[in-house]
Amino acid sequence: MSKPQEAPYGTWRSPLSADIFAAGAVSLKEVVVSQPNGRIHLLEVRPAESGRGCIVEIGDDGWSHRDILPKEYNALTHVHEYGGASFTVRSNTGHIIFSDFESNLVFDLDPATLKAEPIIEEDFKNYYADFDAHPTDSRWVLAIKEDHHSSRIEDIENTLVAIDSSTRTVHTIVRDADFYAYPRFSPDGRRVSWTQWHHPNMPWHYNELWVADWQQGKVVNSKVVAGRDIKESITQPQWGEDGSLFFVGDRTGFWQLYQLVDNEVRYVHVKGLEEAEFGAPEWSLGSSTYASLSSEKLVAFYNLDGSQKAIIIDVTTGDFTDPAIPINEVNSTAVKRTSPKSFAVIGSTASTPKALYHIRLDNPLTTRTLKPSISLSFPLTFLSTPQPITYPRTRSGPQSGHAHALFLAPTNPNYTKPPSALPPLIVAIHGGPTGQTGIGLSLRDQYWTTRGYALVQINYVGSSGYGKEYASLLNGQWGVADIADAASAVDYLADKGWIDKSRVGITGLSAGGYATMQALATYPQVFHAGAAESGISDLRAMFAETHKFESRYLQPLCFPPNASLDDQERIIRERSAIHNAERITSPLLILAGKQDKIVPPSQATGLKNRIDEVSKGRVECEVVVYEGEGHVFTSGENVRDSVQRMERWWARFLLGNRD
């Protein structure tokens, strides 16, 4: 091995090329298991195929796999714009039910012949997702329907429907709530459960769990079983092997496990983990981070202190065992039972990319990698290990408590730093804002650390994973507290001597893009360059233009309770970068998708025009709008281009390379 060479931070040659984002990696989105035979199916989103969602069947040998979705289909959905739960498996036939992103039709796919037949009549204005097939009667499929025949956001209707695949007819079985999720048949097919909620709530605020009897295309005797007498967020309801109904609720202030037995809700008290989170915000449909293995046992991943861990729970006693599964971050739609002693999971560790695993709870435990998202071709010594940090919120005033983050130091065994040099820092802000950055391996983060940048992922107040109280600290403070936490992290890392505080960039997607713009306007002495993806610059326009799912989400994050109209107007102006463009003195790169219905690209172009106007060209602002992209870029070519543009941006404005 050659001796490491001395080179300035940020200039190191990395084994990670931007090409890896164009063709090398796929996104593993969902896993579905056919019961009772345990056949595993995986949904991959492939950058090399313009972000197409493909369903993959894992062979019985556990190693082989094959695409079963014909290339003319794209198994994704538009529901809530974020999608999720775009396919399921009929347990009695093994056929796949999926939604096609291009036509919005719902199909029945025979994996043996690869022939797909529509089970509804064509209507491009209706979106479907979150399917569940009746366990014995192959006619019926439950789904969420989102009707977009009206162009007015307030007139878009969400309903719970039953699809009769024999006649291609769609029957509305529940309506009048603003949103629905998790329509599920009981194992015997005699009951149906679902969640529902109303504006202005999001599903992680307050919702209700309902149960009804099933009668051939309709539900009767509907009743709410949780979420009304005790206001709580309910997620991941799923029927157990014994016919009881499990769910996750946050009535204690943390997402904990519960079980509905004989119409009574009992707390599955996992002793010692009362402040762990067994759920997460439902940005996409179909979350599943636990599974019922038998009438007595659950496998569950819980979130504590920024890392996830698997345990096996005895639901009768609350006792649990640690099977020592090495995964420390899982997809929200990731955990599915394959047998009483095995399950499939999509997850990652701090040193291995996301992969689909099959885990058998034998003695000893066996973990088989069924399909990786990518195969790394370089040694693990290049990887920077995320270091969880908790730091004082100094920019929010005294007695403000602490915030959380993950720090990644620059790491590359081929290089050493010049004497006394400190690395430039990239501050990354997650989206949501109700969300969290986990500890699992992110190749995007490693792209920067292998080049000699330090990086910090901010889990600012308002983030999930730390309980309801921490998440609620952002209420009325969005655009203030989040960016104050980002600036406080810079102070903390600089005081530690870990970073060069004169070379700090900030970046983020969606709410992270909004924070990037706000941070440049609010803390121009802290942040010296920014790169915003799908970011919000004008709150007033955002309130008017965004999609139904989030159309009432942002206001409580911005305004304190009972704020007057004058106060609301003042807050909108104070927290919209477009109204404070004269305070932005650092260069800003803005990336947007032309087809983004969540944050329209006018948010990007409007801010650029305003910066150009007030700075008279003295502040560099570049906007790139990608054709064919929505809120999150999925085409490999566009993802590669966005990463390369960002690399050039940091080189110019954090390293001083003006070439």
C-alpha positions as CSV (number, residue, x, y, z in Angstrom):
1,M,0.0,0.0,0.0
2,S,1.4,3.4,-1.0
3,K,1.9,6.2,1.5
4,P,-1.0,8.6,1.7
5,Q,-0.2,11.9,-0.1
6,E,-0.8,15.3,1.4
7,A,-3.5,17.3,-0.3
8,P,-6.0,20.0,0.6
9,Y,-9.4,19.0,1.9
10,G,-12.0,18.9,-0.8
11,T,-9.5,18.0,-3.5
12,W,-9.1,14.3,-2.8
13,R,-9.8,11.8,-5.6
14,S,-12.6,9.6,-4.7
15,P,-13.5,6.1,-5.7
16,L,-17.1,7.2,-5.9
17,S,-18.0,8.7,-9.3
18,A,-21.2,10.5,-10.0
19,D,-21.9,7.8,-12.6
20,I,-22.9,5.6,-9.6
21,F,-26.1,7.7,-9.2
22,A,-26.9,7.3,-12.9
23,A,-26.7,3.6,-13.4
24,G,-24.9,1.9,-10.5
25,A,-27.4,2.1,-7.7
26,V,-31.1,1.2,-7.6
27,S,-33.6,2.3,-4.9
28,L,-35.2,-0.6,-3.0
29,K,-38.6,0.8,-2.1
30,E,-41.0,-2.0,-0.9
31,V,-41.0,-5.7,-0.1
32,V,-44.2,-7.8,-0.4
33,V,-44.5,-11.4,0.6
34,S,-47.0,-13.9,-0.8
35,Q,-48.7,-15.8,2.0
36,P,-48.7,-18.6,2.8
37,N,-45.8,-19.7,0.6
38,G,-43.4,-17.0,1.6
39,R,-42.5,-15.9,-2.0
40,I,-40.7,-12.5,-1.8
41,H,-41.3,-9.6,-4.2
42,L,-39.3,-6.4,-4.4
43,L,-40.0,-3.0,-5.9
44,E,-36.9,-1.3,-7.4
45,V,-36.8,2.2,-8.7
46,R,-34.1,2.3,-11.4
47,P,-32.3,5.5,-12.3
48,A,-31.0,3.9,-15.5
49,E,-34.6,3.4,-16.6
50,S,-35.6,7.0,-16.0
51,G,-36.8,6.2,-12.5
52,R,-39.1,3.3,-13.5
53,G,-40.5,1.1,-10.7
54,C,-39.9,-2.6,-11.5
55,I,-41.3,-5.6,-9.6
56,V,-38.7,-8.3,-9.0
57,E,-39.5,-11.8,-7.9
58,I,-36.9,-13.6,-5.7
59,G,-36.4,-17.3,-6.6
60,D,-37.0,-20.1,-4.2
61,D,-33.3,-20.7,-4.0
62,G,-32.9,-17.3,-2.3
63,W,-30.3,-16.2,-4.8
64,S,-31.8,-15.9,-8.2
65,H,-34.3,-13.2,-9.1
66,R,-36.1,-12.0,-12.2
67,D,-38.1,-9.0,-13.4
68,I,-41.8,-9.9,-13.6
69,L,-43.1,-6.5,-14.6
70,P,-43.1,-6.0,-18.4
71,K,-41.1,-3.0,-19.5
72,E,-44.1,-1.0,-20.7
73,Y,-45.3,-0.6,-17.1
74,N,-44.1,1.5,-14.2
75,A,-45.3,0.2,-10.8
76,L,-45.5,3.5,-8.9
77,T,-48.4,5.6,-7.9
78,H,-49.4,9.3,-7.7
79,V,-51.5,9.1,-4.5
80,H,-50.5,11.9,-2.1
81,E,-47.8,12.7,-4.7
82,Y,-45.3,10.8,-2.6
83,G,-46.9,7.4,-3.5
84,G,-46.0,4.1,-1.8
85,A,-47.9,0.8,-1.5
86,S,-48.1,0.5,-5.3
87,F,-48.5,-3.3,-5.4
88,T,-49.6,-6.3,-3.5
89,V,-49.9,-10.1,-4.0
90,R,-53.0,-12.2,-4.1
91,S,-52.4,-14.9,-1.5
92,N,-54.8,-17.4,-3.2
93,T,-53.4,-17.1,-6.8
94,G,-49.9,-15.5,-6.5
95,H,-50.9,-12.8,-9.0
96,I,-49.6,-9.3,-8.5
97,I,-52.0,-6.3,-8.2
98,F,-50.2,-3.1,-9.2
99,S,-50.8,0.5,-10.1
100,D,-49.2,1.8,-13.3
101,F,-47.7,5.3,-13.0
102,E,-48.2,6.3,-16.6
103,S,-51.8,5.2,-17.2
104,N,-53.1,5.2,-13.5
105,L,-54.7,1.8,-14.3
106,V,-54.7,-1.0,-11.8
107,F,-53.5,-4.4,-13.2
108,D,-53.6,-8.1,-12.3
109,L,-50.2,-9.6,-13.3
110,D,-49.6,-13.3,-13.7
111,P,-46.0,-13.9,-12.8
112,A,-46.0,-17.2,-14.8
113,T,-47.0,-15.7,-18.1
114,L,-46.0,-12.0,-17.4
115,K,-49.4,-11.0,-18.8
116,A,-51.1,-8.0,-17.2
117,E,-54.9,-7.4,-17.4
118,P,-56.5,-4.2,-16.1
119,I,-59.0,-4.7,-13.3
120,I,-60.6,-1.2,-13.6
121,E,-61.8,0.9,-16.5
122,E,-59.4,3.6,-17.8
123,D,-59.7,7.0,-16.2
124,F,-56.5,9.0,-16.0
125,K,-57.9,11.4,-13.3
126,N,-58.3,8.6,-10.7
127,Y,-55.2,7.4,-8.8
128,Y,-55.1,4.2,-6.8
129,A,-52.7,2.8,-4.1
130,D,-52.4,0.8,-0.9
131,F,-54.0,-2.4,-2.2
132,D,-55.1,-5.5,-0.3
133,A,-56.6,-8.6,-1.9
134,H,-59.3,-10.7,-0.2
135,P,-57.6,-13.8,1.2
136,T,-60.1,-16.2,-0.4
137,D,-62.4,-14.4,-2.8
138,S,-60.2,-13.3,-5.8
139,R,-62.8,-10.8,-7.0
140,W,-62.2,-8.2,-4.4
141,V,-59.3,-5.8,-3.9
142,L,-59.3,-3.0,-1.4
143,A,-57.6,0.3,-2.3
144,I,-57.4,4.0,-1.7
145,K,-58.8,6.1,-4.5
146,E,-57.8,9.7,-5.1
147,D,-60.2,11.5,-7.6
148,H,-58.5,14.4,-9.5
149,H,-61.3,15.3,-11.9
150,S,-61.5,18.7,-10.2
151,S,-58.5,21.1,-10.7
152,R,-59.3,22.7,-7.3
153,I,-57.3,21.2,-4.5
154,E,-60.2,21.4,-2.0
155,D,-62.3,19.4,-4.4
156,I,-59.9,16.4,-4.8
157,E,-61.7,13.5,-3.1
158,N,-60.0,10.6,-1.3
159,T,-62.1,7.5,-0.6
160,L,-61.8,3.9,0.4
161,V,-62.9,1.5,-2.4
162,A,-63.4,-2.1,-3.2
163,I,-62.5,-3.1,-6.7
164,D,-64.5,-6.0,-8.2
165,S,-61.9,-7.4,-10.6
166,S,-64.4,-9.7,-12.3
167,T,-66.5,-6.7,-13.6
168,R,-63.8,-3.9,-13.5
169,T,-66.1,-1.9,-11.3
170,V,-65.0,0.3,-8.3
171,H,-67.3,0.5,-5.3
172,T,-66.9,3.2,-2.7
173,I,-67.1,1.7,0.8
174,V,-66.0,4.6,3.0
175,R,-66.0,8.4,2.3
176,D,-66.2,11.8,4.0
177,A,-62.8,11.8,5.7
178,D,-60.1,13.8,3.9
179,F,-57.6,10.9,3.8
180,Y,-57.4,7.2,4.2
181,A,-54.6,4.6,4.6
182,Y,-54.1,0.9,5.4
183,P,-57.2,-0.8,4.1
184,R,-56.7,-4.4,5.2
185,F,-58.7,-7.6,5.3
186,S,-58.5,-9.7,8.4
187,P,-56.9,-13.2,7.8
188,D,-60.3,-14.8,7.5
189,G,-61.6,-12.1,5.2
190,R,-64.6,-11.3,7.4
191,R,-63.4,-7.9,8.7
192,V,-61.7,-4.7,7.3
193,S,-59.5,-2.2,9.1
194,W,-58.2,1.2,8.0
195,T,-57.0,4.6,9.2
196,Q,-58.5,8.0,8.4
197,W,-57.9,11.6,9.2
198,H,-59.1,15.1,8.5
199,H,-57.5,18.5,7.7
200,P,-55.6,20.2,9.2
201,N,-54.0,17.1,10.7
202,M,-51.3,15.0,9.1
203,P,-51.3,11.3,9.9
204,W,-48.4,11.8,12.4
205,H,-50.6,14.4,14.3
206,Y,-54.0,12.8,14.9
207,N,-56.0,10.1,13.1
208,E,-58.4,7.3,13.8
209,L,-58.3,3.5,13.4
210,W,-61.5,1.9,12.2
211,V,-62.8,-1.7,12.0
212,A,-65.9,-3.0,10.1
213,D,-67.5,-6.2,8.9
214,W,-67.1,-7.1,5.3
215,Q,-70.2,-8.0,3.2
216,Q,-69.4,-8.7,-0.4
217,G,-68.4,-5.3,-1.7
218,K,-69.4,-3.1,1.3
219,V,-68.6,-2.6,4.9
220,V,-71.1,-2.7,7.8
221,N,-71.0,-2.1,11.5
222,S,-68.1,0.4,11.2
223,K,-66.7,1.7,14.4
224,V,-63.6,3.6,15.5
225,V,-61.4,1.6,17.9
226,A,-58.6,4.0,18.6
227,G,-57.7,7.7,18.1
228,R,-61.0,9.3,19.2
229,D,-61.2,9.1,23.0
230,I,-57.5,9.4,23.2
231,K,-56.0,11.8,20.5
232,E,-53.0,10.1,19.0
233,S,-51.2,9.3,15.8
234,I,-51.9,5.8,14.7
235,T,-49.7,4.0,12.1
236,Q,-49.1,0.5,10.7
237,P,-52.2,-1.3,11.7
238,Q,-51.9,-5.0,10.7
239,W,-53.7,-8.1,11.5
240,G,-51.9,-10.7,13.5
241,E,-51.7,-14.4,12.8
242,D,-54.4,-15.0,15.5
243,G,-56.8,-12.5,14.0
244,S,-56.1,-9.7,16.5
245,L,-55.2,-6.3,15.2
246,F,-51.8,-4.7,16.0
247,F,-51.0,-1.0,15.6
248,V,-48.5,1.7,16.6
249,G,-49.8,4.7,18.5
250,D,-48.1,7.7,20.2
251,R,-50.5,8.3,23.1
252,T,-47.6,8.1,25.6
253,G,-45.6,10.7,23.6
254,F,-43.7,7.9,21.7
255,W,-44.8,5.6,19.0
256,Q,-45.4,2.3,20.9
257,L,-47.1,-1.0,20.1
258,Y,-50.7,-1.9,20.8
259,Q,-53.0,-4.8,20.2
260,L,-56.8,-4.9,19.7
261,V,-58.2,-8.1,21.2
262,D,-61.9,-8.6,21.7
263,N,-62.6,-4.9,21.1
264,E,-60.2,-3.9,23.9
265,V,-56.9,-2.1,23.2
266,R,-54.0,-3.4,25.2
267,Y,-50.5,-1.8,25.4
268,V,-47.8,-4.1,24.3
269,H,-45.4,-2.8,27.0
270,V,-41.9,-3.5,25.8
271,K,-40.1,-3.0,29.1
272,G,-37.1,-0.7,29.0
273,L,-38.1,0.7,25.6
274,E,-40.8,3.1,26.7
275,E,-39.1,6.0,24.9
276,A,-38.3,4.1,21.7
277,E,-40.2,4.8,18.5
278,F,-41.7,1.8,16.8
279,G,-43.2,4.0,14.0
280,A,-42.3,7.0,11.8
281,P,-44.1,9.7,9.8
282,E,-46.1,8.3,6.9
283,W,-44.9,10.4,4.0
284,S,-45.5,7.4,1.7
285,L,-48.1,4.7,2.0
286,G,-47.7,1.2,3.3
287,S,-45.3,1.6,6.2
288,S,-44.2,-1.7,7.9
289,T,-41.4,-1.7,10.4
290,Y,-42.7,-4.7,12.4
291,A,-44.4,-8.0,11.5
292,S,-46.4,-10.6,13.3
293,L,-44.5,-13.9,13.2
294,S,-47.0,-15.9,15.2
295,S,-49.8,-15.4,17.7
296,E,-47.1,-14.8,20.4
297,K,-44.2,-13.2,18.6
298,L,-43.5,-10.0,16.8
299,V,-40.3,-8.9,15.1
300,A,-39.9,-5.1,15.3
301,F,-37.4,-2.4,14.5
302,Y,-37.4,0.4,17.0
303,N,-35.7,3.8,16.7
304,L,-33.7,5.2,19.7
305,D,-31.0,7.9,19.7
306,G,-30.9,8.0,15.9
307,S,-30.3,4.3,15.2
308,Q,-32.7,1.4,14.6
309,K,-32.5,-2.0,16.1
310,A,-34.4,-5.3,15.7
311,I,-35.9,-7.2,18.6
312,I,-38.2,-10.2,19.0
313,I,-41.2,-9.4,21.3
314,D,-43.3,-11.8,23.3
315,V,-46.7,-9.9,23.0
316,T,-48.2,-11.6,26.0
317,T,-45.4,-10.5,28.4
318,G,-43.7,-7.6,26.7
319,D,-40.4,-9.4,27.1
320,F,-38.0,-9.2,24.2
321,T,-34.8,-10.7,22.9
322,D,-32.1,-9.2,20.8
323,P,-31.3,-11.4,17.9
324,A,-28.2,-9.3,17.1
325,I,-29.2,-8.4,13.6
326,P,-26.6,-6.0,12.2
327,I,-29.0,-3.7,10.4
328,N,-29.4,-0.2,12.0
329,E,-31.7,1.5,9.5
330,V,-34.7,0.1,7.6
331,N,-37.1,1.4,5.0
332,S,-40.5,2.4,6.3
333,T,-42.0,-0.3,4.0
334,A,-39.5,-2.9,4.8
335,V,-40.4,-5.7,7.2
336,K,-42.5,-8.7,6.1
337,R,-43.1,-12.1,7.6
338,T,-42.1,-15.1,5.5
339,S,-42.6,-17.9,8.1
340,P,-43.0,-18.1,11.9
341,K,-39.3,-18.0,12.2
342,S,-38.2,-15.8,9.3
343,F,-38.8,-12.4,7.7
344,A,-37.7,-10.2,4.8
345,V,-36.4,-6.7,5.4
346,I,-34.9,-3.8,3.4
347,G,-32.1,-2.2,5.4
348,S,-28.6,-0.9,5.7
349,T,-25.8,-0.5,8.2
350,A,-23.3,2.3,8.6
351,S,-20.9,0.5,6.3
352,T,-23.2,-1.4,3.8
353,P,-25.6,0.0,1.4
354,K,-29.3,-0.7,1.4
355,A,-30.1,-4.3,0.5
356,L,-33.0,-6.8,0.7
357,Y,-32.2,-9.5,3.3
358,H,-33.9,-12.7,4.4
359,I,-33.4,-13.4,8.1
360,R,-34.0,-16.8,9.8
361,L,-34.3,-16.7,13.5
362,D,-32.5,-20.0,13.9
363,N,-29.8,-20.7,16.4
364,P,-27.4,-19.4,15.1
365,L,-29.2,-16.6,13.3
366,T,-28.8,-16.7,9.5
367,T,-28.8,-13.5,7.4
368,R,-28.9,-13.8,3.6
369,T,-28.5,-10.9,1.3
370,L,-31.1,-11.5,-1.5
371,K,-30.4,-8.3,-3.5
372,P,-28.2,-5.3,-2.8
373,S,-29.0,-1.9,-4.1
374,I,-25.4,-1.7,-5.3
375,S,-22.1,-3.6,-5.0
376,L,-19.3,-1.5,-3.7
377,S,-16.0,-1.8,-5.5
378,F,-13.7,-0.1,-3.0
379,P,-12.5,-1.0,0.5
380,L,-14.5,0.0,3.6
381,T,-11.6,2.1,4.7
382,F,-12.9,4.8,2.5
383,L,-16.2,5.1,4.4
384,S,-16.8,7.7,7.0
385,T,-18.7,6.4,10.0
386,P,-21.6,8.7,11.2
387,Q,-21.0,10.0,14.7
388,P,-24.2,10.9,16.6
389,I,-23.9,14.2,18.4
390,T,-26.1,16.1,20.7
391,Y,-25.3,19.8,21.0
392,P,-26.7,23.0,22.6
393,R,-29.2,25.1,20.6
394,T,-27.1,28.2,21.2
395,R,-28.7,30.2,18.4
396,S,-32.2,29.8,19.9
397,G,-31.3,31.5,23.1
398,P,-30.7,30.3,26.7
399,Q,-32.7,27.3,28.1
400,S,-33.5,26.1,24.6
401,G,-32.2,22.6,25.1
402,H,-30.3,20.5,22.7
403,A,-30.6,19.3,19.1
404,H,-29.3,16.1,17.4
405,A,-27.1,15.5,14.3
406,L,-24.8,13.0,12.6
407,F,-21.3,14.1,11.9
408,L,-19.2,12.5,9.2
409,A,-15.5,13.4,9.1
410,P,-13.6,13.5,5.8
411,T,-12.2,10.0,5.1
412,N,-9.9,8.8,2.4
413,P,-7.0,6.4,3.1
414,N,-5.1,7.7,0.1
415,Y,-4.7,11.2,1.5
416,T,-3.6,13.2,4.6
417,K,-4.4,16.8,5.4
418,P,-1.8,19.6,5.4
419,P,-0.6,20.6,8.8
420,S,-3.1,22.6,10.9
421,A,-5.7,22.5,8.1
422,L,-9.4,22.1,8.9
423,P,-12.0,20.7,6.4
424,P,-14.8,22.7,4.8
425,L,-18.2,21.7,6.0
426,I,-21.4,20.8,4.2
427,V,-24.5,21.1,6.4
428,A,-27.3,18.8,5.2
429,I,-30.9,19.5,6.2
430,H,-33.5,16.7,5.8
431,G,-36.9,17.2,4.2
432,G,-40.3,17.0,5.8
433,P,-39.7,18.9,7.9
434,T,-41.2,16.1,10.0
435,G,-38.6,13.4,9.2
436,Q,-35.2,12.2,10.3
437,T,-31.8,11.3,8.8
438,G,-30.7,7.8,9.9
439,I,-27.4,6.3,10.5
440,G,-27.4,3.9,7.5
441,L,-24.9,4.2,4.7
442,S,-25.6,7.1,2.3
443,L,-23.5,7.1,-0.8
444,R,-24.4,10.7,-1.4
445,D,-22.8,11.6,2.0
446,Q,-19.8,9.5,1.3
447,Y,-19.4,11.2,-2.1
448,W,-18.4,14.3,-0.2
449,T,-16.5,12.8,2.7
450,T,-14.2,10.8,0.4
451,R,-13.4,14.1,-1.4
452,G,-12.3,15.7,1.8
453,Y,-15.4,17.5,3.0
454,A,-16.8,17.2,6.5
455,L,-20.6,16.7,6.5
456,V,-23.2,17.1,9.2
457,Q,-26.8,15.8,8.9
458,I,-29.1,18.0,11.2
459,N,-32.0,16.3,13.0
460,Y,-33.3,19.7,14.1
461,V,-36.2,20.2,16.5
462,G,-39.3,19.0,14.7
463,S,-37.5,15.8,13.5
464,S,-39.1,12.4,14.2
465,G,-37.4,9.7,16.1
466,Y,-37.0,11.5,19.4
467,G,-40.6,11.6,20.6
468,K,-43.6,13.9,20.2
469,E,-42.4,16.6,22.5
470,Y,-39.2,17.1,20.4
471,A,-41.2,17.0,17.2
472,S,-43.6,19.6,18.4
473,L,-40.8,22.2,19.2
474,L,-41.0,23.3,15.5
475,N,-44.7,24.2,15.7
476,G,-44.9,27.9,14.9
477,Q,-41.2,28.1,14.4
478,W,-40.5,26.6,10.9
479,G,-37.9,28.7,9.1
480,V,-36.6,29.9,12.5
481,A,-35.8,27.0,14.8
482,D,-34.6,24.6,12.2
483,I,-32.0,26.9,10.7
484,A,-31.0,28.1,14.1
485,D,-30.2,24.5,14.9
486,A,-28.2,24.3,11.7
487,A,-26.2,27.4,12.7
488,S,-25.8,26.1,16.3
489,A,-24.3,22.9,14.9
490,V,-21.7,24.9,12.9
491,D,-20.8,26.7,16.2
492,Y,-20.5,23.4,18.0
493,L,-18.3,21.8,15.4
494,A,-16.1,24.8,15.1
495,D,-15.6,25.0,18.8
496,K,-14.6,21.3,18.8
497,G,-12.0,22.2,16.1
498,W,-13.5,19.7,13.7
499,I,-14.3,22.1,10.8
500,D,-13.2,25.3,9.1
501,K,-16.0,27.8,10.0
502,S,-15.0,30.1,7.2
503,R,-15.9,27.5,4.6
504,V,-19.4,26.2,5.3
505,G,-22.1,25.3,2.7
506,I,-25.7,24.3,3.3
507,T,-27.9,22.0,1.3
508,G,-31.2,20.2,1.5
509,L,-34.2,18.8,-0.4
510,S,-37.8,20.1,-0.1
511,A,-38.1,21.4,3.5
512,G,-34.3,21.2,3.5
513,G,-34.2,23.3,0.4
514,Y,-36.4,25.8,2.1
515,A,-34.1,25.8,5.1
516,T,-31.1,26.4,2.8
517,M,-32.7,29.5,1.3
518,Q,-33.7,30.8,4.7
519,A,-30.3,30.1,6.2
520,L,-28.5,32.1,3.6
521,A,-30.9,35.0,4.3
522,T,-30.8,34.7,8.1
523,Y,-27.2,33.7,8.8
524,P,-25.1,35.2,5.9
525,Q,-22.0,35.2,8.1
526,V,-22.4,31.4,8.9
527,F,-23.2,29.9,5.5
528,H,-21.0,30.8,2.6
529,A,-22.8,28.9,-0.2
530,G,-26.0,27.0,-0.7
531,A,-27.5,24.3,-2.9
532,A,-31.2,23.9,-2.6
533,E,-33.2,21.1,-4.2
534,S,-37.0,21.5,-4.7
535,G,-36.9,24.3,-2.1
536,I,-39.6,26.8,-1.1
537,S,-38.9,30.5,-1.4
538,D,-42.4,31.9,-1.2
539,L,-44.6,30.6,1.6
540,R,-47.7,32.5,0.4
541,A,-47.5,30.9,-3.1
542,M,-46.7,27.5,-1.5
543,F,-49.9,27.6,0.6
544,A,-51.9,28.3,-2.6
545,E,-50.2,25.9,-5.0
546,T,-49.1,22.8,-3.2
547,H,-51.0,19.5,-3.4
548,K,-53.9,18.3,-1.2
549,F,-51.9,16.1,1.2
550,E,-49.8,19.0,2.5
551,S,-52.2,21.9,1.8
552,R,-52.9,22.4,5.5
553,Y,-49.7,21.0,6.9
554,L,-47.4,24.1,6.7
555,Q,-49.6,26.7,8.4
556,P,-49.4,25.3,12.0
557,L,-45.6,25.0,11.5
558,C,-45.4,28.7,10.6
559,F,-48.1,30.4,12.7
560,P,-48.6,30.2,16.5
561,P,-52.1,29.4,17.6
562,N,-54.6,32.2,17.1
563,A,-52.2,34.3,15.1
564,S,-53.9,37.3,13.7
565,L,-54.0,37.9,9.9
566,D,-51.5,40.7,10.4
567,D,-49.2,38.4,12.3
568,Q,-49.5,35.8,9.6
569,E,-48.6,38.2,6.9
570,R,-45.6,39.4,8.9
571,I,-44.4,35.8,9.4
572,I,-44.9,34.9,5.8
573,R,-42.7,37.8,4.7
574,E,-40.0,37.2,7.4
575,R,-39.7,33.5,6.5
576,S,-39.9,33.7,2.7
577,A,-36.5,34.1,1.1
578,I,-38.1,35.9,-1.9
579,H,-39.0,38.8,0.4
580,N,-35.5,38.9,2.0
581,A,-33.4,38.4,-1.1
582,E,-31.4,41.5,-0.4
583,R,-30.0,39.7,2.7
584,I,-28.7,36.8,0.6
585,T,-25.0,37.6,-0.1
586,S,-23.7,34.1,-0.7
587,P,-24.0,32.1,-4.0
588,L,-27.0,29.9,-4.3
589,L,-27.6,26.9,-6.6
590,I,-31.3,25.9,-7.0
591,L,-32.4,22.6,-8.6
592,A,-36.0,21.9,-9.4
593,G,-38.2,19.4,-11.3
594,K,-40.4,20.8,-14.0
595,Q,-43.2,18.4,-13.1
596,D,-43.0,19.0,-9.4
597,K,-46.6,19.3,-8.0
598,I,-45.5,19.6,-4.4
599,V,-43.1,22.6,-4.8
600,P,-43.6,24.0,-8.3
601,P,-40.5,25.2,-10.1
602,S,-41.7,28.8,-10.0
603,Q,-40.4,28.8,-6.4
604,A,-36.9,28.4,-7.9
605,T,-37.2,30.8,-10.8
606,G,-39.0,33.4,-8.7
607,L,-36.2,33.6,-6.2
608,K,-33.5,33.8,-8.8
609,N,-35.2,36.7,-10.5
610,R,-35.5,38.5,-7.2
611,I,-31.9,37.9,-6.2
612,D,-30.7,39.1,-9.7
613,E,-32.9,42.2,-9.3
614,V,-31.8,43.3,-5.8
615,S,-28.1,42.3,-6.1
616,K,-27.8,43.7,-9.7
617,G,-25.9,40.5,-10.6
618,R,-23.4,40.7,-7.7
619,V,-24.7,37.5,-6.0
620,E,-24.5,34.4,-8.2
621,C,-27.7,32.4,-8.3
622,E,-28.0,29.6,-10.8
623,V,-31.3,27.7,-11.4
624,V,-31.6,24.3,-13.2
625,V,-35.1,22.9,-13.9
626,Y,-35.0,19.3,-15.0
627,E,-37.5,18.2,-17.6
628,G,-39.6,15.1,-16.6
629,E,-38.7,15.3,-12.9
630,G,-41.0,15.7,-10.0
631,H,-40.2,16.5,-6.4
632,V,-37.5,14.0,-6.0
633,F,-35.2,13.4,-9.0
634,T,-35.3,9.8,-10.2
635,S,-33.7,9.8,-13.7
636,G,-30.1,8.7,-13.5
637,E,-28.9,11.3,-16.0
638,N,-30.5,14.1,-14.0
639,V,-29.3,12.8,-10.6
640,R,-25.8,12.6,-12.0
641,D,-26.0,16.1,-13.4
642,S,-27.3,17.5,-10.1
643,V,-24.4,15.9,-8.1
644,Q,-21.8,17.1,-10.6
645,R,-23.2,20.7,-10.5
646,M,-23.1,20.6,-6.8
647,E,-19.6,19.4,-6.8
648,R,-18.5,22.3,-9.0
649,W,-20.5,24.7,-6.8
650,W,-18.7,23.6,-3.6
651,A,-15.3,23.7,-5.4
652,R,-15.9,27.2,-6.5
653,F,-17.3,28.7,-3.4
654,L,-15.9,26.7,-0.5
655,L,-12.5,25.8,-2.0
656,G,-12.0,28.9,-4.1
657,N,-11.6,27.0,-7.4
658,R,-12.9,29.6,-9.9
659,D,-12.0,27.7,-13.0
